[in-house]
C-alpha cells in the first residue's frame, strides 16, 4: 500500500503513534514526530512510496521532536534523533521537513557501507545510468530537478549508491533538495512540479523539496548501469560547453566526492576504476537550463 492511499490525517497519526514506516529503495525507514507540519509535508513528498507493515524491521528509526526547555515556547526548535541519538544541534521547527531529509542523508552516508556512496546525483534513461558528482553550489540539484521533470528517472539527488561488485547504481527516489533561486526557477519552468517543505533562513538560505516523479518511485528498485559520468557546473552568462573528460580525471573527481571511499579501500578504488573505464565521462558548463536539458537528451539519444 502507498502512503497516498491513507491520507494526510492518517500520516500525522502514524507519526505520533507507532511511527510512519516507508520503503525508500533498498532501505526501510520508520519516523516518529509530534510536529504536525512534518506529517503534511511527508504526505505530499512521499505519497507514492510503499508503506511498511507495523512489524517490519527497519534500517533507520528516526524521531523529530520539539526541543525541550525554553525552546518549546521561545524560537521553537526541533531535534533529530537516530536510534535515540541526536547527531545534530536543534534547528528551527519550521525547517523540520528539510531537517528530516538532511538527517536521513546522514543516516545512509554513515551506515550503509555495503555500497560505495558518492555525493552525486544519479539518474537514468531506462537502465542506462547518469552520475553527476559536484560540490555544493555547482547547480547539480537544479539540473537534476530539471532533468527528472523532463523525463529522466530519478535515482537520487544527493547520494549515488554503487554496488561494489556489479557496479550498478541503486536508487532511493527521494525528494530533490532545491535552494534559493532554484526553487522559483523550477516552479516557473515546470508548472507540474510539486514543491513542499519550503523554509527560509536556513544555513543554506531558502530551501525547498521537490516531490520525486511517481514513475521514479515505482522503479526505485530497478538498478541502472553507469553509462555516463558528467561533472556539471553552473556559471551565469556562459554558453553551454560539453567536453570529454579523461578517465583518470573523472576517477579523481569521483573519489573526492565519495563519502565512504576510505572505508572500502582497494575495493572502492577498483569499483571507481571500472566505472570510468566503462562509462563516457564529460564536463558540463552551463547557464541555460533548456540548453543543458537538450544536451543530456542528445547524449541519451546517441546511446
C-alpha positions as CSV (number, residue, x, y, z in Angstrom):
1,X,0.0,0.0,0.0
2,X,1.1,3.5,-0.8
3,X,1.1,6.4,1.6
4,X,-1.3,8.4,-0.7
5,X,-3.9,5.7,-0.2
6,X,-4.1,6.5,3.5
7,X,-4.4,10.3,3.6
8,X,-2.7,13.2,5.4
9,X,-4.5,12.8,8.7
10,X,-3.5,9.1,8.9
11,X,0.1,10.1,8.2
12,X,0.1,12.6,11.1
13,X,-1.4,10.0,13.4
14,X,1.1,7.4,12.4
15,X,4.0,9.7,13.1
16,X,2.5,10.5,16.6
17,X,2.0,6.8,17.3
18,X,4.0,3.7,16.4
19,X,5.7,5.5,13.6
20,X,5.4,6.0,9.8
21,X,7.2,3.2,8.0
22,X,8.3,3.9,4.5
23,X,10.3,1.8,2.0
24,X,12.9,4.1,0.3
25,X,14.6,2.0,-2.4
26,X,16.6,-0.7,-0.6
27,X,16.1,0.9,2.9
28,X,13.3,0.7,5.4
29,X,12.7,3.8,7.5
30,X,10.4,4.4,10.4
31,X,9.8,8.0,11.5
32,X,8.1,9.4,14.6
33,X,7.1,13.0,15.3
34,X,4.5,15.0,17.1
35,X,5.1,18.0,14.8
36,X,2.0,18.3,12.6
37,X,3.8,20.2,9.8
38,X,6.1,17.2,9.2
39,X,3.1,14.9,8.6
40,X,1.7,17.2,6.0
41,X,5.0,17.6,4.2
42,X,5.9,13.9,4.2
43,X,2.4,13.0,2.9
44,X,3.0,15.5,0.0
45,X,6.5,14.4,-0.7
46,X,6.4,10.6,-0.1
47,X,2.8,9.9,-1.3
48,X,3.8,7.3,-3.9
49,X,6.2,5.4,-1.6
50,X,5.2,2.0,-0.2
51,X,4.2,1.7,3.4
52,X,5.8,-0.8,5.8
53,X,3.9,-3.3,7.9
54,X,3.9,-2.4,11.6
55,X,6.1,-5.4,12.5
56,X,8.7,-4.9,9.7
57,X,12.3,-4.4,10.9
58,X,13.7,-1.0,9.9
59,X,17.2,0.0,8.8
60,X,16.7,3.5,10.3
61,X,14.5,4.5,13.2
62,X,14.3,8.3,13.4
63,X,12.5,10.9,15.5
64,X,11.9,14.6,15.1
65,X,10.5,16.3,18.2
66,X,10.3,19.8,19.7
67,X,13.5,20.7,21.6
68,X,13.0,20.8,25.4
69,X,13.3,23.7,27.8
70,X,12.6,27.3,26.9
71,X,13.0,26.4,23.2
72,X,9.5,24.9,23.3
73,X,8.0,28.4,23.5
74,X,10.7,30.9,22.5
75,X,12.0,30.4,19.0
76,X,10.8,26.7,18.9
77,X,13.3,24.2,17.6
78,X,13.3,20.6,16.6
79,X,15.7,17.8,17.5
80,X,16.6,14.9,15.1
81,X,17.4,11.5,16.7
82,X,18.5,8.3,15.0
83,X,18.1,5.3,17.2
84,X,17.8,7.6,20.2
85,X,21.0,9.6,19.4
86,X,21.0,13.3,18.4
87,X,23.9,13.8,15.9
88,X,22.9,17.5,15.2
89,X,22.2,20.6,17.0
90,X,18.4,21.5,17.1
91,X,17.1,23.6,14.2
92,X,14.1,26.0,14.0
93,X,10.9,23.9,14.0
94,X,9.7,25.4,10.7
95,X,12.7,23.7,9.0
96,X,11.5,20.2,10.1
97,X,11.0,18.8,6.6
98,X,14.5,19.6,5.2
99,X,15.8,18.6,8.6
100,X,14.3,15.1,8.1
101,X,16.0,14.9,4.6
102,X,19.4,16.1,5.9
103,X,19.1,13.7,8.8
104,X,18.2,10.8,6.6
105,X,21.1,11.6,4.3
106,X,23.4,11.4,7.4
107,X,21.9,8.0,8.4
108,X,22.6,6.5,5.0
109,X,26.0,8.0,4.5
110,X,27.3,6.9,7.9
111,X,25.8,3.4,8.0
112,X,25.1,2.0,4.5
113,X,28.7,0.8,3.9
114,X,27.6,-2.2,1.9
115,X,27.7,0.2,-1.1
116,X,30.1,2.9,-2.3
117,X,28.3,6.2,-1.7
118,X,29.2,9.3,-3.8
119,X,28.0,12.8,-3.2
120,X,26.3,13.0,-6.6
121,X,23.0,12.9,-8.3
122,X,22.0,9.7,-10.0
123,X,19.5,9.5,-12.9
124,X,18.7,7.0,-15.6
125,X,17.2,6.6,-19.0
126,X,15.8,3.0,-19.0
127,X,18.6,1.0,-17.5
128,X,21.4,3.5,-18.5
129,X,22.6,5.5,-15.6
130,X,24.0,9.0,-15.3
131,X,26.1,10.2,-12.4
132,X,26.5,13.9,-11.6
133,X,29.2,14.4,-9.0
134,X,29.6,18.0,-7.9
135,X,30.3,20.1,-4.8
136,X,27.6,22.3,-3.2
137,X,26.8,25.4,-5.3
138,X,27.6,23.8,-8.7
139,X,23.9,23.7,-9.8
140,X,23.6,19.9,-9.5
141,X,20.3,19.8,-7.8
142,X,18.7,22.4,-10.1
143,X,19.9,20.4,-13.1
144,X,18.7,17.2,-11.5
145,X,15.2,18.6,-10.9
146,X,15.0,19.9,-14.5
147,X,16.1,16.5,-15.9
148,X,13.6,14.4,-13.8
149,X,10.8,16.8,-14.8
150,X,11.8,16.3,-18.4
151,X,11.6,12.5,-18.5
152,X,14.7,11.2,-16.8
153,X,14.3,8.7,-14.0
154,X,15.4,9.9,-10.6
155,X,17.6,7.6,-8.6
156,X,19.0,10.1,-6.1
157,X,19.6,13.8,-5.8
158,X,22.4,13.6,-3.2
159,X,23.6,10.0,-2.7
160,X,24.7,7.9,-5.7
161,X,24.9,4.4,-4.4
162,X,27.1,2.0,-6.3
163,X,27.2,-1.8,-5.8
164,X,30.8,-2.7,-5.2
165,X,30.5,-6.0,-7.1
166,X,28.3,-5.3,-10.0
167,X,29.0,-1.6,-10.3
168,X,25.2,-0.9,-10.7
169,X,23.5,2.2,-9.5
170,X,20.8,1.8,-6.9
171,X,18.1,4.4,-6.3
172,X,16.2,6.0,-3.4
173,X,13.8,8.2,-5.4
174,X,13.6,10.7,-2.5
175,X,12.8,14.4,-2.9
176,X,15.2,16.7,-4.6
177,X,16.7,19.5,-2.4
178,X,16.5,22.9,-4.0
179,X,18.0,26.1,-2.7
180,X,17.3,29.9,-3.1
181,X,16.7,31.0,-6.7
182,X,16.4,27.4,-8.0
183,X,13.1,27.0,-6.2
184,X,11.4,29.7,-8.3
185,X,13.3,28.7,-11.4
186,X,12.0,25.2,-11.3
187,X,8.4,26.3,-10.3
188,X,8.3,28.7,-13.3
189,X,9.8,26.4,-15.8
190,X,7.8,23.3,-14.8
191,X,4.3,24.0,-13.7
192,X,3.8,20.3,-12.8
193,X,6.5,20.5,-10.1
194,X,5.2,19.6,-6.7
195,X,7.1,21.5,-4.0
196,X,6.8,21.3,-0.2
197,X,8.8,21.9,2.9
198,X,9.8,25.4,1.8
199,X,11.8,27.0,4.6
200,X,13.5,30.4,4.8
201,X,16.5,31.4,6.9
202,X,18.3,28.0,7.0
203,X,22.1,27.7,7.0
204,X,21.8,27.1,3.2
205,X,19.4,30.0,2.7
206,X,15.9,29.4,1.4
207,X,15.3,25.6,0.8
208,X,12.5,23.6,-0.7
209,X,11.8,20.0,-1.6
210,X,10.6,18.6,-5.0
211,X,8.5,15.5,-4.9
212,X,10.0,12.7,-7.0
213,X,8.0,11.7,-10.0
214,X,5.7,8.8,-9.3
215,X,7.2,6.7,-12.0
216,X,10.7,7.1,-10.5
217,X,9.3,5.9,-7.1
218,X,7.7,2.9,-8.7
219,X,11.0,1.9,-10.4
220,X,13.2,2.7,-7.3
221,X,14.2,-1.0,-7.0
222,X,15.4,-1.2,-10.7
223,X,19.2,-0.6,-10.8
224,X,21.0,1.1,-13.7
225,X,24.3,0.6,-15.3
226,X,26.6,3.7,-15.2
227,X,26.8,4.8,-18.8
228,X,27.8,8.5,-18.2
229,X,29.7,10.4,-15.6
230,X,29.2,14.2,-16.1
231,X,30.7,16.9,-13.9
232,X,28.3,19.9,-14.0
233,X,29.0,23.5,-13.2
234,X,26.6,26.4,-13.4
235,X,28.2,29.7,-14.4
236,X,25.8,32.6,-15.1
237,X,26.0,34.1,-18.6
238,X,28.2,31.4,-20.1
239,X,27.3,29.4,-23.2
240,X,26.8,25.7,-22.7
241,X,30.1,23.8,-23.1
242,X,30.1,20.0,-23.1
243,X,33.5,18.4,-23.3
244,X,35.1,15.0,-22.9
245,X,36.8,14.2,-19.6
246,X,39.7,11.7,-19.3
247,X,39.0,8.6,-17.1
248,X,41.9,9.5,-14.7
249,X,40.5,12.9,-14.1
250,X,36.9,11.5,-13.7
251,X,38.3,9.0,-11.2
252,X,39.8,11.7,-9.1
253,X,36.6,13.7,-9.0
254,X,34.5,10.7,-8.1
255,X,37.0,9.7,-5.3
256,X,36.9,13.2,-3.9
257,X,33.1,13.1,-3.7
258,X,32.9,9.6,-2.3
259,X,31.7,9.6,1.2
260,X,32.9,6.2,2.3
261,X,35.8,5.7,-0.1
262,X,38.4,5.2,2.6
263,X,36.3,2.6,4.3
264,X,36.3,0.4,1.2
265,X,40.0,0.9,0.4
266,X,41.1,-1.2,-2.6
267,X,37.6,-2.4,-3.4
268,X,36.4,1.2,-3.6
269,X,39.3,2.2,-5.9
270,X,38.7,-0.8,-8.2
271,X,35.0,0.0,-8.3
272,X,35.6,3.5,-9.5
273,X,38.3,2.4,-12.0
274,X,35.8,0.0,-13.6
275,X,33.2,2.8,-13.6
276,X,35.3,5.3,-15.5
277,X,36.6,2.7,-17.9
278,X,33.1,1.6,-18.9
279,X,31.3,5.0,-18.8
280,X,31.7,8.0,-21.1
281,X,32.9,10.9,-19.0
282,X,32.4,14.6,-19.6
283,X,32.3,18.1,-18.1
284,X,29.3,20.4,-18.5
285,X,29.5,24.2,-18.1
286,X,26.0,25.7,-18.4
287,X,23.9,28.7,-17.6
288,X,20.8,28.0,-19.7
289,X,18.7,25.2,-18.3
290,X,17.0,24.4,-21.5
291,X,20.3,24.0,-23.3
292,X,21.5,21.7,-20.6
293,X,18.4,19.5,-20.8
294,X,18.8,19.3,-24.6
295,X,22.5,18.3,-24.2
296,X,21.6,15.4,-22.0
297,X,18.7,14.3,-24.2
298,X,21.1,14.3,-27.2
299,X,23.6,12.3,-25.1
300,X,20.9,9.7,-24.3
301,X,19.7,9.6,-27.9
302,X,23.2,8.9,-29.2
303,X,23.4,5.8,-27.0
